[in-house]
Amino acid sequence: MKRSTTGALGALLLSASLAVTACGADAEAGDSEMVKIGITQIVEHDALTSAKEGFKRALAENGYTEGENITYDEQNAAGEQATATSIASKFASDDLDLVLAIATPTAQAAAQAITDIPILITAVTEPEEAGLVDSWDAPGANLTGTSDLNPVADQLALIKELAPDAKTVGIVYSSGEVNSEVQIELAQEAAKDLGLELKLAAVSNTAEVQQAAESLDVDAFYIPTDNNVVAALDSVVQIAETKQIPLVTGDAGAVEAGGVATWGIDYEALGYQTGLMAIKILEEDADPATMPIETLDEVQLVVNKTAAANMGIEIPASMLEKADKVIE
């Protein structure tokens, strides 16, 4: 059951036209010189990689063939902010037409180092809070893109469906990531209405995730779209299985990797949408300063029956009936 996020996120969600014709792109791409794009990603995990692949697919489907009229310099910071800064500095001095920054830490590094090359961001939860834009509607500089802001309240409510007697929920998050702090605030507000108590464990890197999760004596886990934590999701899954408690996640990729359920966005679709924005910049000289931050307006309910069984949880029939995707 696809759910529109327009009502839930209100003013944060901004509509955008996705109308880019393939024939026009073919003509433009065919007549242009080689386009050079730098891609910087904070860490390797499914959601971020899907966003990157969606971005490249949008360009490929609109006439940009890798090696013929477009090249990509793809860099991964492996979770290290210093590396993300180094990548951004390199891109600033390279002869690039555009930079794609995937996730908040790399977006912040790119924004600080690159001032004269268009920057597109994706998988960034709250670009204004992260200091990347003046506002969602009018970014104001050389940066725009897409946000992956999820319906945190709806995700947390899944815990009450999966474990009606749950009273406490553990969240492991990165203290240095603005996107995680925003989601924690949203979760705290939602928890009040759901009668849940949140117990938090902050980490500074992926290596600390397992110990942080083990330290939480809770009835369920909720893992937001936190780059460091999702990169170490296996350790949280193992602890949830040992404790026999449900694990609800912030994105569908994390459900496929072992979480029980989420209301989540399609990260490949989000990256694709970002790719269409790139075409507007490359072909129409669109100005990032005046291009609003875009979002996907639908989320999908994804559930994992195998993960639920491993955690001693039975997914309610009502949840299975409305699910968009059921992983057996």
URZIBEL-V876778 format. One record per run of one state. SS is the DSSP state (2 for helix, 1 for strand, 0 for the rest). FROM is the first residue (numbers start at 1). TO is the last residue. If there is no record, write none. Layout:
ss=SS from=FROM to=TO
ss=SS from=FROM to=TO
//
This chain:
ss=0 from=1 to=2
ss=1 from=3 to=4
ss=0 from=5 to=5
ss=2 from=6 to=12
ss=0 from=13 to=21
ss=2 from=22 to=31
ss=0 from=32 to=34
ss=1 from=35 to=41
ss=0 from=42 to=45
ss=2 from=46 to=61
ss=0 from=62 to=65
ss=1 from=66 to=66
ss=0 from=67 to=69
ss=1 from=70 to=76
ss=0 from=77 to=80
ss=2 from=81 to=93
ss=0 from=94 to=97
ss=1 from=98 to=102
ss=0 from=103 to=103
ss=2 from=104 to=113
ss=0 from=114 to=118
ss=1 from=119 to=124
ss=0 from=125 to=142
ss=1 from=143 to=147
ss=0 from=148 to=151
ss=2 from=152 to=162
ss=0 from=163 to=167
ss=1 from=168 to=174
ss=0 from=175 to=177
ss=2 from=178 to=194
ss=0 from=195 to=196
ss=1 from=197 to=203
ss=0 from=204 to=205
ss=2 from=206 to=214
ss=0 from=215 to=219
ss=1 from=220 to=223
ss=0 from=224 to=226
ss=2 from=227 to=231
ss=0 from=232 to=232
ss=2 from=233 to=243
ss=0 from=244 to=245
ss=1 from=246 to=249
ss=0 from=250 to=251
ss=2 from=252 to=256
ss=0 from=257 to=260
ss=1 from=261 to=264
ss=0 from=265 to=266
ss=2 from=267 to=284
ss=0 from=285 to=287
ss=2 from=288 to=290
ss=0 from=291 to=293
ss=1 from=294 to=294
ss=0 from=295 to=297
ss=1 from=298 to=304
ss=2 from=305 to=310
ss=0 from=311 to=316
ss=2 from=317 to=322
ss=0 from=323 to=324
ss=1 from=325 to=327
ss=0 from=328 to=328
//
